[in-house]
Amino acid sequence: MTWWARTVASLRSGHRLGYYDSLPGIGVHVGDIVGLASTADGKGYWMVGRDGGVYAFGDANFAGSLDSIGVHVDDIVGMAADPATGGYWLVASDGGILSFNAPFYGSMGGQHLNASIVGMAADPVTGGYWLVASDGGIFSFNAPFYGSMGGQHLNASIVGMAADPVTGGYWLVASDGGIFSFNAPFYGSTGSIELNRPIVAMVADGGGYRLVASDGGIFAFGGAAFEGSLPGNHVAVTDVVGAAPAA
């Protein structure tokens, strides 16, 4: 099993996503994988590279990529799946949104940003999405704005966000594991813990959330079960950069 497949497997609880394939397993070379999103039924997933290349596995449908439309960029930072259409959105560091079989509700492309966009999340209630910047700024598109950390002091930069399917709110996570809750319950953080490697992403699952570090370490809070991590399995990786929720 490749390191990416182990990363996916280590993040599952209950209904496991399973191992369908990976880029090393099919001989595809990419520079950096920066995002991972699962299908609504949890039986497939997409990966996105920094260049906008999208790779579909399991029952995930390939709806297009930057490569397929002849556009090349090198600053895609994340993706989110649209459960209504089965499509997905890609987001670039300048806030530009690229929609593939998913509705376009707007973007921050071409507008002034105080800090680069680092991730996005889909709103399970409205079908819209949020973008988050490294300074904690939140940009809402067909999704409610519950607050942000923009303009406030942060001990570490924001690296990702996740939507709470129960309340419709969201969490932000910083590289030190600090959690900021907006219309969503706070279950804990690693903000006061010395980490071996920085936090790079978070996912909502089981009524709580999990944080993942760049070495594959997993930290579970609330109802999210701990099912293992890469350091615990003595697997060597370069850098883990994303995570996907369980079905």
N, C-alpha and C positions, 0 to 999 in steps of 0.2 A: 504494500500500500504506500502511495506517495505521501509526502509531507502535507500536501493540501488536503488529500482525502482524510488523513488523520486529524487535521485541523477541523474539518467539517464534522467528523465523527465525534470528536471530543466536545463539541458544542451542543450535541443533541441530548434531549431528555424525553423519556416516554416514547413517542413515535419518532424513531430515528430517520433522518433523511437518507442515510445509507450512502454507499459509494457507487457512483455510476461511472465515473471516469475522471480524468484530470488532464491538465495540459501536458505535463511530462509524459503521461501514459499514452497520449495520442500523438506525441512528437511535435507539438506546436510550441514555438518559442515566442514568448512575450517578455517585455522588459520588466514591468511591474504590474501585478494584479492589485487593484486598489479597492475593489468592491465585490460584494457577494450578496445576492438576494434569492430567497426561496419562493417557490410557487405557493399559491393559496392552500393547496392540498398537501404541501410538504413532500411531494414526490419528485421534485426536480429543483434545479437551481441554475442561476446564471452567474458567471464571473465577468467582470469588466476590467480591462487593462487601462493604464494611464493614457494610452493612445486612443482609447475609445473602442477598441475591439471587444466584442461581446461573444461569449462562449456559453452555449446552452447544453445542459445535461439532464438526463432523466426525462420527465414529461414536460420540461420547460420548452416553450416554443421560441424559436429564434425569430425576433421581429425586426431585426436590422441592427446595424452598428455604424460607426463613423467610417470604417473601412468599406462597408458595402455601399455607402453613398458617395464615396470618393473624397471624403473630408478627412484631413489628418490634423490631429491636435496632440499635445503631449502634457495636458494638464487636467484630465478627468480625475476627479477625487472621490467619486462615489456613485451609487445607483440606488434606486428604490423600485420595487415591483408594484404594479397597479393590480390589486386583486379583482377588480371589476372587469377589466379587459384582458388580463393575462399578458399585458405589455409591461413596459418599464420606462423609467426616466434615467438619464445620465446627467450628472452635474459637473461642471468644470470649476476650477478654482476662482474664476472671475464671476461665478454665479450664473453662467449661461446654462440653460436647460435644453436638452435634446430629448424629444419624445418619440418613442417607438411603440405604436399601437396603444398609446395612452394619451389622454387629453393634455394639451398644453395650457397651463393656467397663468403663465408669466414667468419671468426670470429676473435676475439682477445683472444680466449681461449688458455691458455698455454703461452701467451706472457706477458711481463712485462707491467704493467700499473702503472702510477703515482697516479691514483685515480680510484675508483670503477665505473663501468658503472651504470648509473641510468635510462637509457631509450633508446628507438630507434624510428625511424620513417621510413616509406616506401617512396621511391621516386616514385611519380606518373608518372614520365616521363620515366625513365629507367627500372623500376620494381625492382631496387635494394633497399638498405637500408643504413641508417646511425645509428651508435651507438654514444651516448654521455656519457661522464664521468662527475663526480661531479665537476671536475676542469675546465670543459668546453671543454675538448679535444674531437675532432670529428674523427670518424673512418668511412671511406666510403668504401662500397662494391658494385660494379657495380652502383655507384652513384657519381656524381661530388662533389669534395671537394671545398667549397667556403670560408673556413676559420673556425677558432675556437677561443675559449678563453683560450686554453691550454697555460700555462706558463705566463698568465697575471693575474694581481691582481683582485680579485673578492671580493665584499663586503659580498656576501653570496654564498653558494654552488649552482651549477646548479642542478635542479631537473627534468628537462624534455626538450623536444623539439617537434617541429611540422614542417611539410613540407608545403611550400606555393605552392598550385596547380597551381597558375597563373605564377609565375616566375620560379618555379623549385628549389628555394632556401629553406632556413630554418631559423627558429627562435629557440633560446635557452632561457629558463626562469630560473631564480634563485629563491631561496626560499623567497626572499624579493620582488619578482615580477619584478625584473629588466629584461629587454628584450634585447637580442643581436641579431641583424639581419644580415644575410649573404645572399646576392643576393635576399633579400626580404624586402619589405617596413616596416619601423618602424611606428607603429600607436599609441604608447604610452605604459606606464608601470605603475606599482605601486611602483617602486623603491624608490620614495621619500615620499610615504604614510605610515603612521603607520598602520600596519595590526593587526587585532585581532589574526589571526592564520597564519602560513606560507603558501605560495603558494606550491602546490604539483604537479601540472600538467598544461598543456595547450593544446588547440586544435585549429586548423585552421578552420574557418567557415565564410561564407558570405563575403569573401574578406577581412576578418580581423582575429582576434583571441580572444579567451576567456581564462582567467586564472581561476583556481579553487583553493580555499584554503582548508585546512584540515577540516575546519568546514562547508564546503559546500558553502562558499561565492563565488560569480561569479563576475568577472570583465571583461567587454566586450570592445573591442577596434576595430576601423576601421569599417568594414561593419558587424561585428558580433553583432546581436541584443541581448539585455538583456531580458531574458524571466523569470527571477526569480531566487531565490537561496534558499538553505535550511534555513539559518538564517531568511530570509524574510518570510518563511512559518512556522517559529517557530517549526522546526523539530530538535530534538536532535539527533546528531550522535556522534560516537566515533572519527573516522578519515576518511575523504574521501581521497582516494589515486590515483584516476585516472579519466579520462574523455574521451568521444568519440565525434567525430564531427557529424554534421547533414549530411543527404544525399545530 
